[in-house]
Amino acid sequence: MDNRSSLSRLPSLDGWRALSILMVIGFHMGFIAPASTKPFFNWMFDGFLGVRFFFIISGFLITWLMILEMDQTGQVSFKRFYMRRCLRILPVYCAFLLVLGGFQLLTGFKESGLTWFALLTFTRNYVEGTSSSGHLWSLSVEEQFYLIWPAVFLCVAKDAKQRIRKAACILAIPVILAPVFRVLGYMASRDHTHLLSPSMLGIGKSYKGIIGQIFSDVSFFDRCDSLAFGCFCAILLADKYETFGNWIKKHSISVCFIALGLILIPYIFGRSFIPAYIMIPFGNSFQAAGFSMLLMHSVIQPRWGAYQALSWRWVRQIGILSYSLYIWQQIFWTRPWAAQQIHNAAPEWWVWVWLIPTFVVAAVSYYGLERPLLKLRSRFRGA
């Protein structure tokens, strides 16, 4: 208890965020890269794996904060929780939607009325639209999860002695449910060429109707297990910090070896199109479990081996900008202001040049919108 309460700022998280956003950006660079370099980007970067990392980090951090609040006050304030979420998500998100709206008014860019409704209600993962807003499916998944999780956590956390056991039982539901939906979605799509690769635009495969979207690869039900892994990691680390920490330190090499294997084996199979049908339901789960192990290990031993790189200043700075980078990068590689908004429409020089305005706008977004609200957000923290 004393050891974990001393972690005023969890180490390594900004570094992991940096890795996650760089995977997303590199993945998108592959869409507009010349044919000769596409294989490099396709093998080196996996944007959906980066998003999976983001989900786990988010579930971990939010649950950790609720645990600290529960330990200090004996309760979790839903008002404070949702105020923190609003202050974290909405300023940059709304600014992005205003810019998209400007493109719709002034250029040939068009989103349907249904897509705008989905963007405003965080249901973009169930409605198709342009690729310029396609990445917002991930925020929709997160916000849908956090409509449920605080109330569930409050029920689980009332009895501190039974917290781990109850959390394991509850969080096992999304961990089991997600592979089932992945199998059903795979069968419905009849697309046997993409064993692990979700659709390029981040808007689900082309199923028919809302039922098809529920079984798409960006559905809440397809992705909720990653958030569940992060939530359970926070509870495990909080309640068994000393015991689990000592075990991790004793088996550091084995933990890293197993974790990297869980991440890389599905990654390689997915890009090699090797017929391994166990990867369809469980590939994402394996990767989520592997990254969860690395995340906890890096929090416990932030200076062990390669984890030190996660604390390098420039790496942490990218992690700090990661939310703004994630939101704004989409309009630069998809170019909604252009006449043709398709992957190969950009000139070759744009493959690298678009990174410059992306980082500039992200920095302005962070220092102009995110950072000024940090103190206000801290007022709504119970710990």
KOLMITI-338013 format. One line per 3 residues: number of its first residue (from 1); their letters; for each residue x negated, y negated, z of N, C-alpha, C. Coordinates in steps of 0.001 Angstrom, whole numbers. Layout:
NUM) A) X/Y/Z/X/Y/Z/X/Y/Z  ...
END
This chain:
1) MDN) -835/1199/0/0/0/0/-871/-1251/0  -1869/-1293/909/-2725/-2457/998/-3542/-2633/-274  -4032/-1493/-828/-4852/-1575/-2035/-4064/-2141/-3209
4) RSS) -2870/-1619/-3425/-2123/-2076/-4597/-1605/-3489/-4414  -1295/-3886/-3175/-793/-5241/-2962/-1864/-6287/-3209  -3135/-5870/-3237/-4228/-6799/-3504/-4358/-7102/-4992
7) LSR) -3646/-6369/-5835/-3721/-6600/-7273/-2789/-7752/-7642  -3240/-8994/-7381/-2396/-10144/-7658/-2151/-10297/-9151  -3134/-9922/-9965/-2949/-9886/-11415/-3488/-8561/-11899
10) LPS) -2611/-7746/-12456/-3023/-6412/-12867/-4114/-6500/-13933  -5244/-5868/-13692/-6335/-5937/-14667/-6011/-5160/-15934  -6628/-5560/-17026/-6595/-4855/-18313/-5329/-5090/-19135
13) LDG) -4250/-5592/-18553/-3000/-5693/-19313/-3128/-6637/-20508  -3795/-7783/-20296/-3958/-8702/-21424/-4800/-8065/-22525  -5796/-7269/-22133/-6614/-6578/-23121/-5809/-5571/-23926
16) WRA) -4935/-4827/-23260/-4083/-3874/-23969/-3105/-4598/-24887  -2595/-5746/-24436/-1718/-6531/-25302/-2462/-6967/-26563  -3722/-7357/-26396/-4520/-7771/-27554/-4658/-6625/-28548
19) LSI) -4971/-5430/-28050/-5084/-4269/-28929/-3770/-4007/-29640  -2673/-4132/-28926/-1355/-3856/-29501/-1025/-4817/-30627  -1244/-6114/-30402/-877/-7083/-31434/-1813/-6985/-32631
22) LMV) -3073/-6644/-32421/-3992/-6483/-33545/-3595/-5277/-34398  -3056/-4241/-33767/-2558/-3098/-34523/-1362/-3494/-35381  -500/-4325/-34837/668/-4786/-35592/233/-5655/-36775
25) IGF) -658/-6600/-36513/-1105/-7507/-37572/-1837/-6742/-38668  -2735/-5833/-38281/-3453/-5034/-39274/-2506/-4181/-40104  -1485/-3646/-39461/-467/-2842/-40156/238/-3666/-41226
28) HMG) 579/-4898/-40879/1264/-5770/-41828/329/-6251/-42932  -936/-6391/-42623/-1893/-6745/-43681/-1914/-5673/-44765  -1726/-4430/-44369/-1717/-3339/-45333/-584/-3429/-46335
31) FIA) 532/-4069/-45963/1658/-4196/-46876/1340/-5088/-48077  537/-6129/-47836/264/-7083/-48914/-1165/-6946/-49441  -1889/-5942/-48958/-3258/-5722/-49414/-3267/-5128/-50822
34) PAS) -4334/-5365/-51583/-4458/-4716/-52905/-4432/-3196/-52760  -4037/-2522/-53797/-3908/-1060/-53755/-5203/-381/-53338  -6330/-962/-53699/-7619/-341/-53388/-7929/-325/-51891
37) TKP) -7357/-1270/-51141/-7643/-1346/-49703/-6486/-856/-48834  -5356/-532/-49428/-4214/-63/-48636/-4545/1170/-47798  -5272/2176/-48333/-5587/3341/-47506/-6350/2978/-46231
40) FFN) -7243/1997/-46320/-7986/1560/-45130/-7038/1043/-44058  -6146/131/-44442/-5216/-440/-43465/-4254/624/-42943  -3811/1528/-43802/-2862/2558/-43380/-3471/3523/-42378
43) WMF) -4760/3784/-42508/-5418/4698/-41579/-5896/4006/-40302  -6271/2740/-40419/-6856/2051/-39276/-5819/1444/-38340  -4639/1117/-38856/-3672/371/-38050/-2299/1046/-38085
46) DGF) -1646/1034/-36954/-288/1565/-36842/527/573/-36030  1320/-238/-36725/2087/-1260/-36031/3106/-698/-35070  3680/451/-35406/4694/1031/-34530/4058/1647/-33281
49) LGV) 2814/2085/-33388/2087/2517/-32205/1782/1303/-31328  1430/180/-31965/1211/-1045/-31203/2457/-1475/-30454  3610/-1395/-31106/4872/-1735/-30439/5141/-768/-29292
52) RFF) 4823/513/-29505/4998/1494/-28435/4167/1110/-27211  2945/661/-27450/2106/187/-26350/2772/-1003/-25650  3312/-1937/-26436/3996/-3091/-25859/5153/-2644/-24965
55) FII) 5930/-1674/-25412/7054/-1176/-24616/6579/-634/-23274  5526/159/-23301/5024/763/-22066/4501/-307/-21118  3745/-1264/-21656/3225/-2357/-20829/4376/-3145/-20211
58) SGF) 5389/-3438/-21015/6530/-4207/-20526/7273/-3463/-19425  7574/-2177/-19654/8243/-1395/-18622/7431/-1310/-17352  6127/-1144/-17504/5228/-1052/-16356/5232/-2349/-15551
61) LIT) 5011/-3472/-16235/4868/-4742/-15528/6164/-5175/-14858  7270/-5050/-15558/8541/-5495/-14994/8930/-4636/-13792  8693/-3340/-13886/8996/-2465/-12744/8063/-2754/-11578
64) WLM) 6800/-3030/-11871/5838/-3368/-10813/6297/-4606/-10041  6752/-5625/-10759/7215/-6849/-10107/8459/-6588/-9260  9343/-5734/-9745/10533/-5412/-8945/10158/-4622/-7698
67) ILE) 9147/-3766/-7798/8693/-3016/-6628/8136/-3965/-5577  7311/-4918/-5997/6758/-5887/-5050/7870/-6703/-4398  8863/-7095/-5192/9988/-7850/-4635/10782/-6993/-3653
70) MDQ) 11005/-5733/-3989/11728/-4835/-3098/10963/-4634/-1789  9654/-4456/-1880/8855/-4238/-680/8839/-5459/231  8885/-6654/-353/8800/-7869/452/10152/-8322/992
73) TGQ) 11202/-8161/186/12497/-8709/574/13552/-7657/861  13269/-6405/476/14236/-5344/685/15309/-5274/-376  15212/-6113/-1404/16205/-6103/-2470/15585/-6651/-3758
76) VSF) 16330/-6504/-4856/15935/-7078/-6134/17038/-8023/-6571  16677/-9260/-6815/17655/-10251/-7236/17840/-10180/-8745  19053/-9811/-9158/19338/-9771/-10594/19233/-11167/-11210
79) KRF) 19637/-12179/-10460/19567/-13546/-10960/18128/-13921/-11282  17216/-13644/-10345/15809/-13980/-10583/15239/-13153/-11730  15633/-11886/-11797/15116/-11024/-12859/15493/-11567/-14229
82) YMR) 16765/-11872/-14407/17215/-12301/-15728/16786/-13734/-16042  16578/-14548/-15033/16024/-15875/-15284/14582/-15755/-15773  13830/-14836/-15177/12453/-14612/-15648/12451/-14143/-17092
85) RCL) 13356/-13216/-17421/13420/-12716/-18793/13792/-13834/-19772  14752/-14636/-19412/15174/-15735/-20288/14043/-16726/-20524  13348/-17091/-19451/12261/-18055/-19585/11083/-17465/-20350
88) RIL) 10936/-16159/-20287/9846/-15497/-21002/10148/-15362/-22491  11370/-14971/-22810/11708/-14584/-24174/12298/-15734/-25000  13241/-16457/-24442/14093/-17319/-25248/13422/-18544/-25870
91) PVY) 12534/-19277/-25177/11989/-20489/-25814/11326/-20218/-27159  10407/-19266/-27223/9723/-18953/-28478/10690/-18295/-29458  11521/-17412/-28955/12478/-16701/-29811/13425/-17686/-30489
94) CAF) 13970/-18626/-29740/14898/-19593/-30311/14201/-20521/-31298  12958/-20886/-30986/12197/-21719/-31916/11999/-20993/-33243  11709/-19700/-33172/11540/-18910/-34386/12829/-18855/-35194
97) LLV) 13966/-18652/-34516/15242/-18604/-35223/15575/-19944/-35868  15195/-21052/-35210/15417/-22362/-35802/14609/-22536/-37082  13382/-22036/-37072/12552/-22113/-38277/13156/-21266/-39387
100) LGG) 13603/-20045/-39052/14263/-19210/-40065/15511/-19910/-40612  16260/-20557/-39720/17435/-21294/-40163/17066/-22422/-41107  15925/-23077/-40834/15451/-24123/-41730/15112/-23580/-43104
103) FQL) 14469/-22408/-43135/14175/-21778/-44422/15469/-21455/-45182  16475/-21012/-44434/17740/-20656/-45097/18410/-21887/-45694  18268/-23027/-45024/18891/-24250/-45521/18129/-24889/-46679
106) LTG) 16798/-24746/-46652/15962/-25518/-47572/15326/-24701/-48688  15341/-23370/-48571/14700/-22527/-49577/15678/-21451/-50051  15168/-20520/-50824/16002/-19424/-51298/16144/-18287/-50304
109) FKE) 15573/-18440/-49126/15662/-17398/-48099/17104/-17257/-47621  17559/-15998/-47479/18935/-15759/-47043/19016/-14581/-46081  19609/-14816/-44930/20030/-13749/-44022/21546/-13743/-44008
112) SGL) 22137/-12580/-43923/23602/-12503/-43903/24140/-12992/-42563  25416/-13313/-42553/26047/-13733/-41308/25979/-12653/-40247  26125/-11384/-40663/26050/-10280/-39706/24657/-10176/-39104
115) TWF) 23633/-10406/-39915/22263/-10354/-39398/22017/-11482/-38408  22526/-12675/-38708/22374/-13784/-37749/23081/-13468/-36439  24245/-12855/-36511/24939/-12449/-35285/24082/-11466/-34486
118) ALL) 23465/-10523/-35198/22614/-9545/-34526/21398/-10207/-33896  20833/-11198/-34571/19673/-11907/-34027/20044/-12667/-32758  21237/-13207/-32716/21668/-13992/-31564/22127/-13125/-30396
121) TFT) 22404/-11856/-30658/22898/-10956/-29604/21914/-9830/-29280  20704/-9920/-29802/19677/-8899/-29581/20183/-7502/-29967  20787/-7441/-31143/21204/-6148/-31695/20626/-5972/-33105
124) RNY) 19519/-6626/-33373/18922/-6594/-34707/18503/-5181/-35105  18271/-4309/-34143/17862/-2940/-34462/19002/-2102/-35043  20226/-2623/-35019/21357/-1891/-35586/21911/-2526/-36855
127) VEG) 21288/-3613/-37301/21780/-4336/-38477/20611/-4577/-39423  20810/-4278/-40683/19756/-4515/-41665/19696/-5988/-42048  18549/-6389/-42565/18349/-7770/-42967/17030/-7908/-43692
130) TSS) 16503/-9112/-43771/15235/-9324/-44462/14069/-8897/-43588  12929/-8687/-44226/11735/-8302/-43477/11212/-9436/-42617  11598/-10679/-42897/11114/-11817/-42110/11639/-11800/-40684
133) SGH) 12752/-11143/-40462/13268/-10996/-39091/13281/-9538/-38650  12739/-8646/-39488/12806/-7225/-39187/12102/-6827/-37911  11015/-7551/-37552/10254/-7175/-36360/11024/-7400/-35064
136) LWS) 12100/-8170/-35113/12849/-8485/-33891/13674/-7310/-33395  13637/-6187/-34126/14278/-4965/-33611/13667/-4573/-32262  12370/-4827/-32092/11696/-4387/-30865/12173/-5174/-29652
139) LSV) 12384/-6487/-29817/12935/-7273/-28714/14348/-6822/-28384  15090/-6432/-29400/16447/-5929/-29162/16416/-4671/-28305  15491/-3751/-28620/15362/-2526/-27831/15023/-2867/-26386
142) EEQ) 14072/-3777/-26190/13682/-4153/-24827/14857/-4754/-24060  15538/-5703/-24664/16618/-6380/-23946/17769/-5432/-23646  18034/-4490/-24531/19067/-3484/-24258/18659/-2607/-23069
145) FYL) 17384/-2265/-23000/16899/-1455/-21880/17031/-2212/-20565  16721/-3511/-20593/16731/-4288/-19352/18119/-4741/-18932  19124/-4454/-19756/20489/-4608/-19274/20850/-3484/-18311
148) IWP) 20140/-2371/-18454/20454/-1165/-17674/19492/-968/-16519  18199/-1150/-16760/17178/-699/-15829/17201/-1385/-14461  17360/-2700/-14315/17339/-3285/-12968/18362/-2673/-12021
151) AVF) 19590/-2460/-12499/20613/-1861/-11639/20254/-432/-11286  19731/317/-12257/19313/1696/-11986/18158/1706/-10997  17188/808/-11200/16039/740/-10292/16483/454/-8868
154) LCV) 17441/-447/-8708/17921/-793/-7371/18486/431/-6661  19203/1257/-7385/19737/2493/-6795/18617/3462/-6452  17627/3542/-7320/16513/4469/-7112/15625/4028/-5958
157) AKD) 15410/2713/-5830/14381/2196/-4931/14852/1952/-3506  16140/2127/-3218/16624/1853/-1870/15938/2725/-834  15708/3983/-1168/15014/4891/-266/13591/5051/-772
160) AKQ) 12659/4324/-147/11274/4303/-625/10644/5692/-611  11036/6534/342/10441/7866/456/10850/8771/-702  12031/8524/-1255/12534/9357/-2344/12421/8660/-3706
163) RIR) 11713/7527/-3745/11702/6709/-4955/11119/7448/-6157  10010/8110/-5962/9366/8804/-7086/10249/9927/-7612  10798/10731/-6708/11619/11870/-7125/12865/11398/-7862
166) KAA) 13546/10382/-7320/14755/9876/-7960/14429/9220/-9306  13328/8472/-9346/12937/7818/-10602/12612/8851/-11668  11938/9926/-11266/11595/10982/-12226/12858/11603/-12817
169) CIL) 13856/11809/-11980/15108/12408/-12464/15846/11474/-13412  15917/10199/-13052/16655/9237/-13882/15917/8959/-15185  14609/8724/-15101/13838/8367/-16287/13597/9565/-17204
172) AIP) 13851/10756/-16696/13775/11936/-17562/14866/11914/-18623  15956/11195/-18357/17072/11138/-19316/16629/10512/-20646  16060/9282/-20653/15597/8739/-21939/14433/9523/-22533
175) VIL) 13593/10114/-21691/12460/10896/-22194/12950/12129/-22953  14049/12717/-22504/14639/13874/-23192/15522/13423/-24355  16245/12325/-24153/17202/11854/-25146/16524/11401/-26435
178) APV) 15421/10694/-26315/14764/10122/-27500/14327/11188/-28510  13665/12279/-28094/13313/13305/-29085/14527/13913/-29781  15633/14060/-29051/16851/14594/-29666/17326/13667/-30777
181) FRV) 17339/12376/-30512/17767/11416/-31523/16789/11360/-32688  15503/11567/-32417/14539/11557/-33520/14779/12737/-34459  15113/13884/-33901/15411/15046/-34733/16676/14806/-35554
184) LGY) 17712/14288/-34905/18966/14020/-35608/18761/12968/-36699  17974/11950/-36397/17693/10930/-37394/16897/11478/-38559  15949/12353/-38253/15146/12975/-39316/16019/13825/-40225
187) MAS) 16920/14580/-39628/17812/15424/-40415/18756/14579/-41257  19229/13475/-40691/20174/12628/-41422/19501/11905/-42580  18255/11526/-42392/17569/10763/-43433/17214/11613/-44641
190) RDH) 16953/12911/-44396/16533/13821/-45459/15281/13299/-46168  14491/12573/-45421/13257/12026/-45981/12105/12803/-45383  11705/13889/-46001/10698/14777/-45452/9278/14315/-45746
193) THL) 9139/13102/-46273/7796/12603/-46549/7264/11730/-45431  8117/11384/-44460/7673/10510/-43381/7903/11218/-42044  6967/12045/-41653/7158/12806/-40430/7049/11935/-39194
196) LSP) 6183/10924/-39260/6001/10077/-38088/6090/8593/-38413  6214/8242/-39676/6142/6840/-40059/7527/6223/-40170  7868/5257/-39304/9148/4579/-39425/9174/3727/-40686
199) SML) 10325/3176/-40965/10474/2405/-42200/9568/1191/-42188  9144/766/-43371/8143/-275/-43492/8619/-1620/-42963  9889/-1907/-43079/10380/-3221/-42701/10755/-3313/-41236
202) GIG) 10735/-2225/-40516/11150/-2273/-39126/12642/-2440/-38967  13426/-1975/-39928/14881/-2149/-39825/15611/-831/-39974  14894/269/-39818/15548/1564/-39879/15621/2110/-41286
205) KSY) 15789/3399/-41378/15948/4018/-42693/17316/3656/-43264  17502/3869/-44531/18723/3448/-45213/19849/4454/-45007  20374/4489/-43797/21526/5327/-43527/22793/4541/-43868
208) KGI) 23930/5203/-43826/25188/4553/-44150/25943/4218/-42883  26236/2917/-42701/27095/2501/-41615/26400/2440/-40271  27168/2032/-39264/26636/1835/-37921/26184/3145/-37296
211) IGQ) 26859/4253/-37613/26449/5548/-37067/25036/5880/-37528  24768/5596/-38806/23429/5839/-39306/22386/5001/-38605  22717/3750/-38295/21764/2881/-37606/21479/3359/-36186
214) IFS) 22472/3959/-35548/22261/4490/-34196/21212/5590/-34208  21124/6320/-35326/20150/7397/-35438/18901/6972/-36213  18760/5688/-36472/17593/5216/-37215/16363/5197/-36313
217) DVS) 15206/4973/-36928/13955/5028/-36178/13674/3759/-35373  14570/2757/-35430/14412/1584/-34575/15592/1450/-33613  16347/2509/-33477/17453/2527/-32523/16922/2534/-31092
220) FFD) 17697/1979/-30201/17372/2044/-28767/17159/3484/-28327  17982/4385/-28815/17928/5780/-28390/16684/6488/-28910  16119/5994/-29983/14901/6567/-30546/13662/6095/-29814
223) RCD) 13723/4912/-29206/12528/4263/-28647/12515/4118/-27134  13606/4451/-26464/13724/4162/-25031/12757/4956/-24170  12218/6074/-24672/11324/6874/-23841/10027/6133/-23532
226) SLA) 9552/5282/-24452/8311/4546/-24193/8476/3593/-23014  9597/2900/-22963/9870/2019/-21826/9982/2815/-20537  10598/3988/-20613/10750/4834/-19428/9398/5293/-18892
229) FGC) 8467/5638/-19791/7132/6021/-19353/6480/4883/-18575  6596/3655/-19094/5998/2516/-18406/6609/2287/-17042  7928/2409/-16942/8608/2219/-15653/8146/3244/-14631
232) FCA) 8049/4510/-15052/7649/5551/-14103/6196/5368/-13673  5340/4935/-14589/3937/4711/-14238/3810/3687/-13111  4621/2623/-13182/4569/1596/-12149/4979/2162/-10791
235) ILL) 6028/2963/-10778/6490/3557/-9515/5468/4541/-8973  4914/5365/-9850/3899/6334/-9428/2670/5635/-8867  2225/4597/-9553/1033/3895/-9104/1281/3125/-7810
238) ADK) 2488/2594/-7661/2807/1831/-6460/2922/2724/-5229  3601/3856/-5369/3885/4694/-4206/2767/5677/-3889  1950/6008/-4872/858/6962/-4653/-476/6353/-5077
241) YET) -637/5067/-4809/-1804/4361/-5327/-3109/4994/-4865  -3240/5211/-3586/-4513/5726/-3059/-4740/7174/-3491  -3724/8013/-3337/-3866/9428/-3702/-4099/9586/-5195
244) FGN) -3250/8943/-5976/-3362/9053/-7417/-4634/8374/-7922  -4975/7244/-7321/-6182/6538/-7717/-7431/7368/-7485  -7499/8035/-6361/-8662/8887/-6072/-8749/10049/-7058
247) WIK) -7603/10603/-7414/-7594/11712/-8378/-8065/11240/-9745  -7567/10063/-10144/-7973/9498/-11430/-9482/9268/-11468  -10023/8698/-10410/-11454/8406/-10366/-12282/9684/-10434
250) KHS) -11766/10730/-9822/-12492/12002/-9793/-12483/12680/-11158  -11446/12471/-11945/-11294/13160/-13229/-11250/12167/-14390  -12023/11105/-14311/-11950/10030/-15305/-12175/10522/-16728
253) ISV) -13216/11320/-16945/-13541/11780/-18293/-12428/12672/-18842  -11934/13579/-18012/-10856/14468/-18455/-9592/13689/-18791  -9270/12689/-17966/-8082/11872/-18206/-8188/11177/-19556
256) CFI) -9340/10573/-19838/-9531/9874/-21117/-9466/10840/-22299  -10083/11992/-22157/-10105/12973/-23240/-8692/13439/-23575  -7913/13774/-22556/-6544/14238/-22771/-5679/13115/-23339
259) ALG) -5817/11911/-22773/-5008/10778/-23222/-5271/10445/-24683  -6540/10393/-25062/-6875/10084/-26454/-6390/11186/-27393  -6444/12430/-26939/-5934/13533/-27750/-4447/13408/-27993
262) LIL) -3701/13033/-26950/-2253/12876/-27080/-1899/11744/-28057  -2742/10715/-28111/-2491/9599/-29014/-2933/9916/-30439  -4124/10480/-30583/-4735/10617/-31904/-4196/11786/-32720
265) IPY) -3832/12887/-32070/-3352/14046/-32837/-2082/13712/-33625  -1043/13125/-33013/122/12724/-33821/-237/11655/-34855  -1159/10770/-34499/-1581/9711/-35419/-2178/10302/-36689
268) IFG) -3076/11263/-36529/-3745/11882/-37675/-2765/12737/-38473  -1931/13492/-37779/-953/14333/-38474/-4/13479/-39307  428/12353/-38754/1373/11506/-39458/805/10919/-40724
271) RSF) -490/10662/-40752/-1111/10068/-41917/-1639/11103/-42895  -1731/12322/-42458/-2200/13385/-43344/-1055/14157/-43966  189/13888/-43505/1383/14587/-43976/1232/16101/-43802
274) IPA) 606/16476/-42693/460/17901/-42384/1801/18394/-41845  2337/19478/-42359/3633/19986/-41866/3522/20471/-40423  3813/19601/-39489/3804/19951/-38067/5097/19409/-37472
277) YIM) 6139/20199/-37527/7457/19680/-37215/7660/19388/-35724  6769/19865/-34882/6861/19525/-33457/6583/18046/-33258  5873/17427/-34231/5549/16013/-34116/6759/15118/-34369
280) IPF) 7763/15621/-35050/8944/14807/-35343/9636/14390/-34048  9991/15330/-33163/10622/14890/-31916/9631/14404/-30867  8431/14991/-30819/7557/14765/-29679/6307/13936/-29966
283) GNS) 6057/13596/-31234/4857/12823/-31539/4822/11494/-30803  5922/10746/-30849/5998/9463/-30143/5872/9648/-28637  6473/10718/-28122/6404/10978/-26678/4976/11312/-26251
286) FQA) 4283/12112/-27054/2889/12425/-26750/2062/11148/-26676  2258/10270/-27657/1482/9032/-27676/1828/8141/-26483  3101/8091/-26119/3503/7298/-24963/2883/7838/-23686
289) AGF) 2859/9161/-23536/2239/9770/-22360/740/9494/-22337  89/9596/-23502/-1343/9347/-23565/-1695/7924/-23208  -970/6963/-23768/-1274/5573/-23458/-951/5257/-22003
292) SML) 88/5858/-21442/418/5640/-20032/-735/6057/-19134  -1380/7159/-19488/-2542/7610/-18723/-3682/6603/-18814  -3944/6105/-20026/-5007/5109/-20200/-4689/3822/-19450
295) LMH) -3429/3411/-19496/-3024/2178/-18824/-3262/2268/-17323  -2803/3349/-16711/-2994/3501/-15266/-4473/3619/-14914  -5217/4359/-15738/-6650/4512/-15485/-7346/3160/-15525
298) SVI) -6993/2320/-16509/-7657/1026/-16649/-7275/63/-15528  -6074/202/-14985/-5669/-632/-13855/-6442/-227/-12600  -6640/1069/-12424/-7359/1572/-11252/-8858/1344/-11368
301) QPR) -9415/1554/-12571/-10857/1397/-12787/-11115/463/-13978  -10857/-831/-13809/-10972/-1761/-14943/-12400/-1919/-15462  -13387/-1523/-14689/-14785/-1677/-15128/-15417/-355/-15544
304) WGA) -14577/665/-15735/-15099/1976/-16124/-15205/2059/-17638  -16382/2354/-18135/-16587/2607/-19555/-16085/1489/-20453  -15376/1877/-21499/-14904/920/-22505/-13812/-3/-21976
307) YQA) -13236/287/-20819/-12205/-586/-20265/-12738/-1989/-20005  -14034/-2138/-19839/-14610/-3453/-19598/-14289/-4409/-20750  -14206/-3863/-21966/-13923/-4708/-23131/-12547/-5355/-23031
310) LSW) -11630/-4727/-22296/-10291/-5280/-22145/-10291/-6579/-21356  -11371/-6832/-20628/-11468/-8042/-19811/-12370/-9103/-20422  -12897/-8827/-21634/-13671/-9872/-22295/-12779/-11081/-22527
313) RWV) -13372/-12245/-22420/-12580/-13482/-22453/-11785/-13619/-23741  -12435/-13394/-24897/-11731/-13590/-26167/-10647/-12533/-26386  -10872/-11325/-25835/-9853/-10280/-25927/-8643/-10663/-25083
316) RQI) -8908/-11119/-23871/-7808/-11528/-22994/-7031/-12694/-23593  -7740/-13593/-24283/-7064/-14739/-24889/-6093/-14299/-25975  -6501/-13312/-26778/-5579/-12775/-27783/-4374/-12137/-27099
319) GIL) -4633/-11425/-25993/-3531/-10821/-25251/-2575/-11857/-24697  -3107/-12971/-24229/-2270/-14046/-23708/-1380/-14624/-24803  -1916/-14686/-26020/-1155/-15218/-27153/-260/-14167/-27814
322) SYS) -295/-12931/-27325/288/-11808/-28068/1777/-11966/-28357  2543/-12490/-27403/3983/-12631/-27656/4244/-13638/-28773  3600/-14795/-28697/3759/-15786/-29760/3214/-15263/-31085
325) LYI) 2102/-14553/-31044/1569/-13960/-32270/2568/-12994/-32890  3176/-12166/-32052/4121/-11174/-32556/5335/-11829/-33197  5844/-12871/-32562/7039/-13537/-33091/6742/-14247/-34407
328) WQQ) 5643/-15011/-34465/5413/-15894/-35607/4722/-15228/-36784  3954/-14164/-36576/3195/-13582/-37679/4082/-13108/-38832  5324/-12763/-38523/6184/-12173/-39546/6495/-13138/-40688
331) IFW) 6620/-14428/-40364/6996/-15345/-41442/5815/-15637/-42368  4599/-15356/-41924/3448/-15672/-42763/3119/-14550/-43736  3234/-13301/-43297/2933/-12236/-44257/4122/-11933/-45169
334) TRP) 5347/-12210/-44721/6513/-11980/-45588/6848/-13199/-46445  6379/-14381/-46035/6575/-15624/-46791/8041/-15861/-47180  8910/-16133/-46209/10329/-16332/-46531/10581/-17547/-47411
337) WAA) 9636/-18486/-47484/9813/-19662/-48322/9528/-19364/-49798  8909/-18204/-50083/8533/-17875/-51456/9746/-17374/-52238  9622/-17438/-53526/10732/-16995/-54381/10946/-15497/-54294
340) QQI) 9834/-14737/-54156/9923/-13278/-54064/9445/-12840/-52691  10345/-12299/-51895/9977/-11862/-50556/9835/-10338/-50540  8868/-9844/-51271/8586/-8419/-51280/7138/-8218/-50918
343) HNA) 6796/-6996/-50514/5478/-6747/-49946/4328/-7109/-50878  4457/-6834/-52152/3330/-7025/-53057/3388/-8351/-53810  4253/-9277/-53371/4402/-10533/-54093/3313/-11534/-53752
346) APE) 2649/-11389/-52618/1644/-12360/-52194/368/-12206/-53020  -317/-13312/-53330/-1605/-13206/-54022/-2637/-12540/-53113  -3660/-11965/-53714/-4636/-11185/-52942/-5327/-12023/-51873
349) WWV) -5608/-13286/-52183/-6302/-14110/-51202/-5467/-14330/-49934  -4146/-14191/-50045/-3277/-14427/-48895/-3396/-13319/-47843  -3944/-12157/-48237/-4084/-11021/-47317/-4834/-11427/-46055
352) WVW) -5843/-12301/-46195/-6625/-12746/-45040/-6278/-14170/-44610  -5929/-15019/-45557/-5709/-16430/-45233/-4520/-16618/-44294  -3504/-15744/-44391/-2320/-15931/-43552/-2613/-15793/-42062
355) LIP) -3756/-15202/-41719/-4120/-15073/-40313/-4409/-16434/-39683  -4911/-17375/-40475/-5257/-18690/-39926/-4018/-19428/-39427  -2998/-19649/-40265/-1800/-20319/-39733/-1091/-19502/-38648
358) TFV) -1207/-18184/-38720/-578/-17354/-37692/-1146/-17660/-36316  -2473/-17687/-36193/-3100/-17945/-34894/-2923/-19392/-34460  -2939/-20325/-35427/-2733/-21733/-35076/-1333/-21949/-34521
361) VAA) -339/-21437/-35214/1046/-21606/-34758/1271/-20869/-33435  662/-19697/-33273/811/-18959/-32017/219/-19742/-30852  -922/-20387/-31073/-1537/-21194/-30013/-647/-22383/-29651
364) VSY) -110/-23043/-30662/808/-24161/-30406/2036/-23669/-29657  2537/-22509/-30067/3716/-21926/-29426/3445/-21599/-27962  2286/-21001/-27694/1968/-20621/-26319/1787/-21854/-25439
367) YGL) 933/-22788/-25881/621/-23950/-25042/1755/-24970/-25022  2614/-24932/-26051/3711/-25882/-26086/5011/-25368/-25509  5230/-24024/-25579/6496/-23456/-25127/6343/-22475/-23968
370) ERP) 5378/-21568/-24059/5244/-20532/-23031/4594/-21056/-21755  3420/-21639/-21906/2647/-22029/-20721/3352/-23050/-19841  4015/-24079/-20399/4696/-25038/-19517/5756/-24407/-18617
373) LLK) 6250/-23217/-19005/7309/-22578/-18223/6784/-21552/-17225  5458/-21355/-17185/4896/-20355/-16281/5203/-20680/-14817  5026/-21935/-14434/5300/-22311/-13047/6768/-22157/-12715
376) LRS) 7617/-22511/-13681/9055/-22367/-13441/9421/-20896/-13295  8822/-20034/-14109/9087/-18589/-13995/8644/-18064/-12650  7531/-18576/-12138/7012/-18077/-10857/7966/-18369/-9705
379) RFR) 8795/-19386/-9854/9772/-19685/-8799/10846/-18614/-8676  11010/-17837/-9749/12028/-16795/-9738/11438/-15418/-9441  10209/-15404/-8965/9604/-14149/-8555/9752/-13998/-7048
382) GA) 10207/-12837/-6629/10392/-12602/-5212/9100/-12214/-4533  8039/-11982/-5328/6767/-11568/-4765/5670/-12420/-5369
END
